Amino acid sequence: MKLKGELQNMLSIKETNELIKYTSKVFDKLFIDRFLIESKLFPVSEYVLLACVNSYKKFYHQLKKLEESISAKEIAEREKGKLFTEITPLQIFNIHMFPLFGRMVRISNLYHDDPMKEPEEKFNEIQYIMTFWKELARSYYDGYLTVEEMGGKCQIASNQSLETIKNNLKPVKDNKNIVEFKKITAKLEQLAFLDECETRMKISNHGPYHITENEFIIIKEIIRLYDGGKAQWPWSETKAKAPYSNILVAYQIEGDVKCTYNDWGTLKTEPSDYRKFIEKYCFLSKKGKKIIPLDRDDLKNFETYAQAAHKELYLKYSKWNKEERLKAGVLVYNKNFDRFTNLVGITDQIDWSISEDVEKNELKRFLNDEVTDFSVGNWVARSNRKKKHMPTYFERKEVDLKEIGSFYK
């Protein structure tokens, strides 16, 4: 069955299955490294599952609407290499991760781990999504699909962007300054994390960009801070306002520091504390098309904003019930796709609500504190032998329930 208006080079079932196997391995590594997320403020694991099932229900139609106005390749060519772009590696990875994760949950719960019971039309939608994602990723990463495939390096900035960074780097005169800079950055990260219901979608790390064999630059960007303009979420508007809606921090490091990035935009370093290796730094913001170097006063203003806004948001959240917190988390996960729809001005044409089906099933069960039939952690943590028979994201093929580690055998 072909879908009306499908992409020109639609993946076959075999090709889609191969990508499902590959992305399952990447996801497994990310998931097991982080495992289920616990929080006293938000039911994160629950709203992530809800958002992904909702994505499985609705994302194809949202993506189709976008593709009518701009192709995957055009998005990549327009946004790749830029500083302060909203199209980050995390957003690209989410294109397939959300609907595939939601599909995994539904296949397990509705079809007892048998992917052949999934309606053909729904798998056609997955083929479309995977085709779009493959074209986007290959174009954005110059032939690669993921940060994982690039060996844990996320070198996405253009030469022009790197020259902008280099031209603004300043030598570290006192290591106490680095301590202060890291403290301010941490406060902004905490705020960005809190504003998106304890997710990292506003935060992106990339690098390392080598200057010499032993010298390199790492970059962190934080975007969508509330500066008094249009608030990102219904709760994002605070009395406290950021000097600018974004901030970039770059460090030039010299010495034996190992950096490893992943497709969720996070950075791990060895050693974890690399402050003594930082030789140069810079802080930048962007307003309109202008890149603005930040001074110490600007950083202090960012710090004041982060502290005050954090308190305001926490107070708002403390008054919410579980349903409000779940729905807010789902909105954040699903509507971050507006980074793409904003490129062509169709965000207001998209239905960002939770589908009636998800409301009546998964949402209702979580509100009633009913345990789901499907244990995500146990499924992802199956043995490699069982995953060879069926990857985490479920290929579309006949299965032997005993071989795949099904809970319904």
RODO-2510 file (C-alpha; in nm, 4 decimals, decimal comma):
residues 409
     n   res          X          Y          Z
     1     m     0,0000     0,0000     0,0000
     2     k     0,1324     0,3445    -0,0918
     3     l     0,0445     0,6620     0,0861
     4     k    -0,0849     0,9604    -0,1039
     5     g     0,1875     1,2174    -0,1579
     6     e     0,4588     0,9945    -0,0126
     7     l     0,8272     1,0841    -0,0296
     8     q     0,9930     1,0040    -0,3612
     9     n     1,2410     0,7499    -0,2250
    10     m     1,0160     0,5716     0,0216
    11     l     1,1956     0,2984     0,2131
    12     s     1,0865    -0,0585     0,1506
    13     i     0,9766    -0,2861     0,4346
    14     k     1,3214    -0,4493     0,4307
    15     e     1,5002    -0,1132     0,4410
    16     t     1,2714     0,0111     0,7165
    17     n     1,3362    -0,3028     0,9193
    18     e     1,7115    -0,2501     0,8826
    19     l     1,6789     0,1055     1,0137
    20     i     1,4574    -0,0152     1,2972
    21     k     1,7293    -0,2625     1,3987
    22     y     1,9954     0,0086     1,3837
    23     t     1,8002     0,2726     1,5748
    24     s     1,6997     0,0119     1,8340
    25     k     2,0665    -0,0467     1,9156
    26     v     2,1343     0,3260     1,9485
    27     f     1,8262     0,3737     2,1659
    28     d     1,9090     0,0730     2,3860
    29     k     2,2482     0,2194     2,4666
    30     l     2,0994     0,5586     2,5531
    31     f     1,8142     0,4110     2,7551
    32     i     2,0203     0,1683     2,9606
    33     d     2,2754     0,4404     3,0312
    34     r     2,0008     0,6591     3,1739
    35     f     1,7303     0,4002     3,2540
    36     l     1,3947     0,5153     3,3902
    37     i     1,3888     0,8755     3,5011
    38     e     1,2762     0,9467     3,8537
    39     s     1,1617     1,2883     3,9735
    40     k     0,9785     1,4192     4,2764
    41     l     0,8249     1,7010     4,0736
    42     f     0,7172     1,5425     3,7440
    43     p     0,6085     1,1871     3,6539
    44     v     0,8688     1,1923     3,3782
    45     s     0,8708     0,8251     3,2782
    46     e     0,4913     0,8288     3,2569
    47     y     0,4561     1,1429     3,0469
    48     v     0,7370     1,0289     2,8149
    49     l     0,5442     0,7087     2,7447
    50     l     0,2227     0,9072     2,6913
    51     a     0,3929     1,1534     2,4579
    52     c     0,5482     0,8769     2,2507
    53     v     0,2214     0,6864     2,2128
    54     n     0,0593     1,0158     2,1137
    55     s     0,3374     1,0647     1,8598
    56     y     0,2690     0,7194     1,7161
    57     k    -0,0938     0,8237     1,6753
    58     k    -0,0426     1,1733     1,5316
    59     f     0,3137     1,2504     1,4253
    60     y     0,2852     1,1170     1,0709
    61     h     0,0140     1,3719     0,9934
    62     q     0,2184     1,6558     1,1457
    63     l     0,5286     1,5538     0,9526
    64     k     0,3288     1,5195     0,6311
    65     k     0,2018     1,8747     0,6768
    66     l     0,5594     1,9983     0,7174
    67     e     0,6900     1,8056     0,4171
    68     e     0,4304     1,9714     0,1958
    69     s     0,6193     2,2988     0,2533
    70     i     0,9841     2,1967     0,2968
    71     s     1,1844     1,8801     0,2369
    72     a     1,4131     1,7056     0,4825
    73     k     1,7148     1,7953     0,2709
    74     e     1,6118     2,1613     0,2564
    75     i     1,5815     2,1743     0,6360
    76     a     1,9298     2,0300     0,6775
    77     e     2,0862     2,2616     0,4213
    78     r     1,9182     2,5612     0,5803
    79     e     2,0107     2,4874     0,9426
    80     k     2,3285     2,2776     0,9490
    81     g     2,6429     2,4419     1,0803
    82     k     2,4644     2,7381     1,2382
    83     l     2,5142     2,8627     1,5898
    84     f     2,1876     2,8955     1,7850
    85     t     1,9922     2,6771     1,5436
    86     e     1,6863     2,5125     1,6958
    87     i     1,7360     2,2055     1,4760
    88     t     1,9764     2,0192     1,7028
    89     p     2,0918     1,6539     1,7061
    90     l     1,8365     1,5795     1,9784
    91     q     1,5513     1,7152     1,7670
    92     i     1,6658     1,5132     1,4672
    93     f     1,6870     1,1939     1,6751
    94     n     1,3405     1,2568     1,8180
    95     i     1,1898     1,2480     1,4684
    96     h     1,2040     0,8694     1,4794
    97     m     1,2498     0,7982     1,8508
    98     f     0,9117     0,9268     1,9702
    99     p     0,6862     0,7427     1,7215
   100     l     0,8969     0,4238     1,7327
   101     f     0,8906     0,4170     2,1116
   102     g     0,5142     0,4741     2,1079
   103     r     0,4736     0,2012     1,8476
   104     m     0,6752    -0,0352     2,0676
   105     v     0,4389     0,0267     2,3592
   106     r     0,1262    -0,0193     2,1498
   107     i     0,2509    -0,3375     1,9794
   108     s     0,3243    -0,4870     2,3175
   109     n     0,0033    -0,3776     2,4893
   110     l    -0,2472    -0,4152     2,2046
   111     y    -0,0923    -0,6946     1,9973
   112     h     0,0928    -0,8957     2,2640
   113     d     0,4342    -0,8390     2,1053
   114     d     0,3263    -0,9486     1,7567
   115     p     0,4162    -0,6697     1,5089
   116     m     0,2307    -0,8419     1,2240
   117     k    -0,0963    -0,7546     1,3997
   118     e    -0,0178    -0,3859     1,3611
   119     p    -0,2405    -0,2383     1,0866
   120     e    -0,0528    -0,2088     0,7574
   121     e    -0,1481     0,1576     0,7352
   122     k     0,0328     0,2327     1,0622
   123     f     0,3498     0,0634     0,9409
   124     n     0,3254     0,2630     0,6173
   125     e     0,3319     0,5739     0,8338
   126     i     0,6469     0,4468     1,0061
   127     q     0,8053     0,3906     0,6638
   128     y     0,7324     0,7517     0,5768
   129     i     0,8736     0,8827     0,9062
   130     m     1,1903     0,6736     0,8751
   131     t     1,2399     0,7870     0,5161
   132     f     1,2116     1,1526     0,6167
   133     w     1,4435     1,1050     0,9147
   134     k     1,7065     0,9246     0,7070
   135     e     1,7122     1,2037     0,4481
   136     l     1,7291     1,4708     0,7179
   137     a     2,0056     1,3027     0,9192
   138     r     2,2189     1,2075     0,6188
   139     s     2,2040     1,5654     0,4895
   140     y     2,2615     1,7271     0,8301
   141     y     2,5519     1,4993     0,9273
   142     d     2,7151     1,4795     0,5831
   143     g     2,6378     1,1134     0,5273
   144     y     2,6050     0,9854     0,8828
   145     l     2,2803     0,8976     1,0604
   146     t     2,3594     0,9596     1,4258
   147     v     2,6137     1,1002     1,6680
   148     e     2,6689     0,7393     1,7743
   149     e     2,7708     0,6532     1,4176
   150     m     3,0199     0,9407     1,4249
   151     g     3,2003     0,7762     1,7144
   152     g     3,0544     0,9966     1,9855
   153     k     3,1742     1,3150     1,8182
   154     c     2,9229     1,5887     1,7441
   155     q     3,1141     1,8233     1,5167
   156     i     2,8215     2,0056     1,3588
   157     a     2,9387     2,3699     1,3574
   158     s     3,0522     2,5139     1,0244
   159     n     3,3976     2,6638     0,9714
   160     q     3,2363     3,0079     0,9690
   161     s     3,0680     2,9406     1,3033
   162     l     3,3956     2,8178     1,4508
   163     e     3,5732     3,1317     1,3312
   164     t     3,3116     3,3372     1,5161
   165     i     3,3884     3,1399     1,8311
   166     k     3,7660     3,1668     1,7908
   167     n     3,7496     3,5410     1,7305
   168     n     3,5719     3,5893     2,0633
   169     l     3,7791     3,3585     2,2834
   170     k     3,9524     3,5211     2,5792
   171     p     4,2382     3,3772     2,7865
   172     v     4,1613     3,2524     3,1361
   173     k     4,3484     3,4801     3,3760
   174     d     4,2183     3,3297     3,6977
   175     n     4,0727     2,9830     3,7466
   176     k     3,8209     3,1348     3,9895
   177     n     3,6534     3,2908     3,6859
   178     i     3,5922     2,9455     3,5403
   179     v     3,4327     2,8352     3,8672
   180     e     3,1996     3,1352     3,8467
   181     f     3,1204     3,0748     3,4788
   182     k     3,0374     2,7091     3,5401
   183     k     2,8100     2,8057     3,8293
   184     i     2,6149     3,0541     3,6156
   185     t     2,5867     2,8067     3,3295
   186     a     2,4626     2,5372     3,5686
   187     k     2,1873     2,7669     3,6961
   188     l     2,0739     2,8396     3,3413
   189     e     2,0751     2,4679     3,2599
   190     q     1,8664     2,3945     3,5688
   191     l     1,6148     2,6586     3,4644
   192     a     1,6000     2,5353     3,1049
   193     f     1,5537     2,1811     3,2366
   194     l     1,2750     2,2877     3,4721
   195     d     1,0877     2,4985     3,2161
   196     e     1,0551     2,1937     2,9906
   197     c     0,9194     1,9712     3,2680
   198     e     1,2613     1,8260     3,3464
   199     t     1,3864     1,7537     2,9967
   200     r     1,6993     1,8841     2,8225
   201     m     1,5463     1,9980     2,4941
   202     k     1,6621     2,3589     2,5325
   203     i     2,0229     2,2462     2,5900
   204     s     2,2676     2,1270     2,3244
   205     n     2,6334     2,0269     2,3522
   206     h     2,8609     1,9787     2,0538
   207     g     3,2270     1,9318     1,9680
   208     p     3,5127     1,8618     2,0115
   209     y     3,6548     2,0949     1,7469
   210     h     4,0291     2,0418     1,7288
   211     i     4,2630     2,3355     1,6827
   212     t     4,5733     2,1216     1,7292
   213     e     4,6161     1,7582     1,8295
   214     n     4,6042     1,8557     2,1965
   215     e     4,3748     2,1626     2,1814
   216     f     4,0047     2,1696     2,1061
   217     i     3,6848     2,3671     2,1602
   218     i     3,3624     2,2420     2,3177
   219     i     3,0352     2,4329     2,2895
   220     k     2,7138     2,4430     2,4922
   221     e     2,4044     2,6284     2,3709
   222     i     2,0897     2,7058     2,5686
   223     i     1,7948     2,8458     2,3751
   224     r     1,4313     2,9483     2,4202
   225     l     1,4872     3,1380     2,7442
   226     y     1,2080     3,3805     2,8337
   227     d     1,3196     3,7360     2,7520
   228     g     0,9823     3,9093     2,7697
   229     g     0,8710     3,8094     2,4209
   230     k     0,6382     3,5250     2,3327
   231     a     0,6606     3,2550     2,5998
   232     q     0,7409     2,9051     2,4790
   233     w     0,4863     2,7326     2,7042
   234     p     0,1720     2,8530     2,8836
   235     w     0,3702     2,8501     3,2094
   236     s     0,6998     2,9930     3,0767
   237     e     0,6144     3,3603     3,1236
   238     t     0,7813     3,4832     3,4422
   239     k     0,8347     3,8216     3,6015
   240     a     1,2059     3,7524     3,5669
   241     k     1,3352     3,8071     3,2142
   242     a     1,6557     3,6954     3,0461
   243     p     1,8819     3,9590     2,8844
   244     y     1,8597     3,7479     2,5669
   245     s     1,6612     3,4387     2,4725
   246     n     1,9745     3,2323     2,4198
   247     i     2,3318     3,1901     2,5375
   248     l     2,6366     3,0035     2,4105
   249     v     2,9430     2,9118     2,6115
   250     a     3,2599     2,7832     2,4474
   251     y     3,5743     2,6583     2,6153
   252     q     3,9105     2,5964     2,4549
   253     i     4,0701     2,3010     2,6298
   254     e     4,4320     2,1957     2,6254
   255     g     4,5354     1,8624     2,7706
   256     d     4,4286     1,5032     2,8149
   257     v     4,0497     1,5384     2,8268
   258     k     3,8254     1,2882     2,6494
   259     c     3,4841     1,4060     2,5267
   260     t     3,1988     1,1747     2,4306
   261     y     2,8665     1,3048     2,2957
   262     n     2,5400     1,1236     2,2334
   263     d     2,2231     1,1733     2,0314
   264     w     2,0407     1,3235     2,3286
   265     g     2,2755     1,6227     2,3205
   266     t     2,4677     1,5350     2,6350
   267     l     2,8427     1,5373     2,6935
   268     k     3,0542     1,3113     2,9129
   269     t     3,4151     1,3999     2,9845
   270     e     3,7074     1,2121     3,1345
   271     p     3,7978     1,3504     3,3796
   272     s     3,4529     1,4801     3,4754
   273     d     3,6075     1,7976     3,6210
   274     y     3,8125     1,9544     3,3420
   275     r     3,8261     2,3113     3,4727
   276     k     4,2037     2,3189     3,5090
   277     f     4,2405     2,2325     3,1395
   278     i     4,0396     2,5340     3,0172
   279     e     4,2707     2,7888     2,8533
   280     k     4,0199     3,0199     2,6837
   281     y     3,6472     3,0919     2,6963
   282     c     3,3716     3,2987     2,5399
   283     f     3,0031     3,3700     2,5973
   284     l     2,7760     3,4758     2,3119
   285     s     2,4092     3,5499     2,2485
   286     k     2,2165     3,6175     1,9312
   287     k     1,9460     3,8744     1,8635
   288     g     1,7986     3,8705     1,5177
   289     k     2,0929     3,7971     1,2910
   290     k     2,3501     3,9616     1,5164
   291     i     2,5924     3,7628     1,7327
   292     i     2,6592     3,9503     2,0578
   293     p     2,9659     3,8930     2,2812
   294     l     2,8664     3,8887     2,6481
   295     d     3,0555     4,0573     2,9296
   296     r     3,0552     3,9897     3,3028
   297     d     2,7559     4,2194     3,3628
   298     d     2,5543     4,0233     3,1060
   299     l     2,6419     3,6982     3,2806
   300     k     2,5370     3,8395     3,6165
   301     n     2,2049     3,9425     3,4629
   302     f     2,1590     3,5900     3,3284
   303     e     2,2352     3,4500     3,6735
   304     t     1,9835     3,6812     3,8421
   305     y     1,7208     3,5824     3,5863
   306     a     1,7882     3,2096     3,6265
   307     q     1,7554     3,2203     4,0046
   308     a     1,4350     3,4251     4,0057
   309     a     1,2648     3,2420     3,7188
   310     h     1,3490     2,9053     3,8737
   311     k     1,1688     3,0028     4,1932
   312     e     0,8660     3,1295     4,0008
   313     l     0,8350     2,8135     3,7938
   314     y     0,8773     2,5836     4,0904
   315     l     0,5993     2,7670     4,2726
   316     k     0,3691     2,7302     3,9707
   317     y     0,4381     2,3588     3,9409
   318     s     0,3822     2,2983     4,3112
   319     k     0,0163     2,3935     4,2624
   320     w    -0,0436     2,1490     3,9774
   321     n    -0,2116     1,8107     4,0148
   322     k    -0,0856     1,4944     3,8453
   323     e    -0,3020     1,5372     3,5361
   324     e    -0,1699     1,8892     3,4772
   325     r     0,1884     1,7692     3,5130
   326     l     0,1365     1,4760     3,2791
   327     k    -0,0273     1,6907     3,0116
   328     a     0,2420     1,9576     3,0394
   329     g     0,5130     1,6966     2,9850
   330     v     0,3307     1,5524     2,6850
   331     l     0,2955     1,9002     2,5346
   332     v     0,6685     1,9668     2,5755
   333     y     0,7648     1,6394     2,4111
   334     n     0,5187     1,6658     2,1237
   335     k     0,5254     2,0380     2,0522
   336     n     0,9037     2,0684     2,0395
   337     f     0,8451     1,9685     1,6771
   338     d     0,7425     2,3338     1,6343
   339     r     1,1142     2,4004     1,5793
   340     f     1,0517     2,2502     1,2357
   341     t     0,7054     2,3903     1,1689
   342     n     0,8242     2,7394     1,2643
   343     l     1,0626     2,7263     0,9678
   344     v     0,7672     2,7450     0,7303
   345     g     0,5119     2,9260     0,9480
   346     i     0,2612     2,6425     0,9935
   347     t     0,2821     2,5894     1,3703
   348     d    -0,0672     2,7296     1,4289
   349     q    -0,2061     2,4852     1,1715
   350     i    -0,0919     2,1804     1,3698
   351     d    -0,3087     1,9977     1,6233
   352     w    -0,0811     1,9554     1,9274
   353     s    -0,3434     1,8015     2,1564
   354     i    -0,3447     1,4537     2,3088
   355     s    -0,5468     1,2165     2,0930
   356     e    -0,8783     1,0935     2,2306
   357     d    -0,7520     0,7369     2,2080
   358     v    -0,4497     0,8108     2,4300
   359     e    -0,6671     1,0118     2,6706
   360     k    -0,9032     0,7175     2,7179
   361     n    -0,6328     0,4535     2,7472
   362     e    -0,2795     0,5345     2,8675
   363     l    -0,3596     0,8699     3,0296
   364     k    -0,6613     0,7336     3,2149
   365     r    -0,4600     0,4397     3,3453
   366     f    -0,1781     0,6608     3,4716
   367     l    -0,4236     0,8939     3,6446
   368     n    -0,5765     0,5903     3,8140
   369     d    -0,2265     0,4718     3,9103
   370     e    -0,2757     0,1472     3,7207
   371     v     0,0431    -0,0380     3,6319
   372     t     0,0808    -0,0957     3,2582
   373     d     0,1060    -0,4478     3,1181
   374     f     0,4287    -0,3499     2,9467
   375     s     0,7554    -0,3034     3,1338
   376     v     0,9740    -0,0804     2,9170
   377     g     1,2840    -0,1430     3,1249
   378     n     1,2517    -0,5217     3,1110
   379     w     1,1897    -0,5180     2,7366
   380     v     1,4904    -0,2970     2,6567
   381     a     1,7112    -0,4948     2,8961
   382     r     1,6471    -0,8304     2,7243
   383     s     1,9495    -1,0364     2,6270
   384     n     2,1310    -0,9706     2,2997
   385     r     2,0282    -1,3176     2,1836
   386     k     1,6611    -1,2279     2,2169
   387     k     1,7178    -0,8904     2,0520
   388     k     1,8640    -1,0657     1,7488
   389     h     1,5250    -1,2301     1,7004
   390     m     1,3381    -0,9023     1,7571
   391     p     1,4917    -0,5587     1,8218
   392     t     1,3491    -0,3198     2,0786
   393     y     1,1489    -0,1233     1,8218
   394     f     0,9900    -0,4330     1,6585
   395     e     1,0640    -0,5172     1,2977
   396     r     0,7623    -0,5980     1,0853
   397     k     0,8028    -0,9724     1,0556
   398     e     0,6679    -1,2989     1,1917
   399     v     0,7838    -1,3727     1,5461
   400     d     0,8369    -1,6623     1,7812
   401     l     0,7211    -1,5189     2,1131
   402     k     0,9396    -1,7592     2,3098
   403     e     1,2509    -1,6502     2,1225
   404     i     1,2021    -1,2745     2,1561
   405     g     1,1426    -1,2699     2,5314
   406     s     0,7737    -1,1806     2,5092
   407     f     0,5692    -1,1424     2,8261
   408     y     0,2770    -1,3045     2,6454
   409     k     0,4323    -1,6359     2,5402
***
